[in-house]
C-alpha cells in the first residue's frame, strides 16, 4: 500500500471520510468517467496499465451515498466489475469522491474472484459538464493468508455529467 498505510487503515480512512466528510451541497448529477491508470505496486511498477469506466448515479442511498459502478481492463488481461457506494464531498472547494464496494476480479494468477475495490477520486471542473479527474484505488480480498489481487491503480481521466 502506498502512503505508508496498511490496507485496514486505508479502508478505515475511506469509510470515515464517507460517513463524516464535508458533504458536497451542489445538486448531484449522474456522471460517467473514462480513466487511464497504471498499477503502482512495488512488484509490478508500471507493468500493467488499466482503462476504467465508472458510472456514478445521482440517486442517493441511505440519505448520503451514491451508487458507483465500474469496469476495468488491463493490457495484461486483468479485469474487474465492481458495484459499490461513494459519497460526494467538498473539501475546501475541491470535489472528492471516496468509494468502496465488492468487485468480481479476474486474472491469470489464481486469485480469489471476490475482491474489494476501495479508493477515491478528485475532480476539477473544466466546464459545467466536464471535469478532469485523478485518483487511486486498491483491489484486494482483505485477507493476509489467501491469494489476493493486491493491486494499486493511480489514474487520470475525464468525467462527463449529464
N, C-alpha and C positions, 0 to 999 in steps of 0.2 A: 504494500500500500504506500502510495506517496504521502506527502505531508507529514511523515513520521507517525502516522496513526495506525492503530490496529483496525481490523475490519469492524469489530464491535464498537469501537469509539467513533468510527466514521458513520456507521448506521445510527448510533445514538445521536450524533450531532445533526444528521439529516432529519431524523424523527423529531427531535426537539425544535428544530427550526420550522418544521412543518406545523407543529402544534402552537408554538409561542412566537413565531416570527411576525414582523410587521406586515399586515395584510395590504396587498395592492388594492386600493379602493376604486380603481377605474373599472368600468363595466367589463366583465370577462367576455372574450370572444373566442370562438373556435379558431384554431390555427394549425397549420401544417409546416413542418420544417424538414429540410434535407441537409444533412451534415456529413462532412468527411472528417475522419479521425484516424489516429494510429494507436496501436497497442503500446502502452508505456511501461509494461512490467520489465524488470531488470533482465529477465531471462530472454525476452524477445523484443527488446527495444527497437521499435520502428520496423520490425519484420513483418507485421501484419497490419493492413490498412482496412478500415471499416467505412462503409457507407451506411448511414442510419436514417430512416424515415420515421418521423414522430408526428402523431396526431394528438392534440390537446383539445378536449371538448369544453364548451362553455358551460355545460350543466355543472351544478355543484352537488356533491355527495356529502352527507353528514354536516351540512351547513358550512363547510370550509374547504373541501378537497375537490380537485378536478380530475376526471378520468384521463389517463395518458396511455396511449397505445404506441408501441414501437416495433419496428422490424429492422434488423441489422444483418449485413452480409459482408464478409471479408474476402480479400483476394486469395486467402488460403482455404476457402471453403467453409469457414466457420459461419454459423448463422444463429440468430435468436429471434424469438417472437415474445413480446412482453406486454402485459396489461397491468397497470398499476395506478397509483394515486400521486398527485402532486399538489402543491399549493403555491399560488401566485403571491409573491412577496415584493415589497418595495423597500429597498434598503438604501436610504439616502438618495432616492431618485433613480436607483439602478434596479431594473427588473430582474428578479431572481426566481427560479422555479426549482426547489428541491423536490425529488420524487423517489419512490421506491415501489417495488412490486415483483411478483414472480415472473419467471421467464422460462420458456422452453428453449433449451440450448443444444446445439448440435455441432460436434467437431469430430476429428479423427483420432482423439486421444482417449476414448472410452470414459469420458467424464459423465457425471450424472446428467440426465436430461433436464431435471428440475433444478433451476438455479434461481438466484435473486439478482435483480438489477437495481442498483441504488446510485443516485448521483444528483447533479444539479446542472442548471443551465442559466447563463447570464445573457441578457439581451440588451441591445442598444437600438432604439428606433432610428431607421433611416428615412421612412415616410410614415404616413398614418397606418399603412397596412403591411409594411416590410421592415424587418429587423435583422440586424447582424447578431448572430448568437455564438457563444462559445461555452464549453462546459466539459464535464468529466463524468464518467460513470464507471462503476465497478460491477463485474458479474462474478458471483461466487455462490456456492451452496452453503456457505457459512459454517462448514464443518472442517475441523483440523485433521480428522482421520479418514476422510473419504476423498476420492478424486474430484477435483473441482476445476471449473474454468479458470478462476483466479486471474482474470484479466482486468486491466485498467485501460480505458479509452479516453483520450483527450481529443476534443473535436471542435471544429468551426463550421458554421453553417448559416443558412438563410431561413427565416421564419416568415410565412405569409399568413396574415389574419384575414378572415372573411366572415 
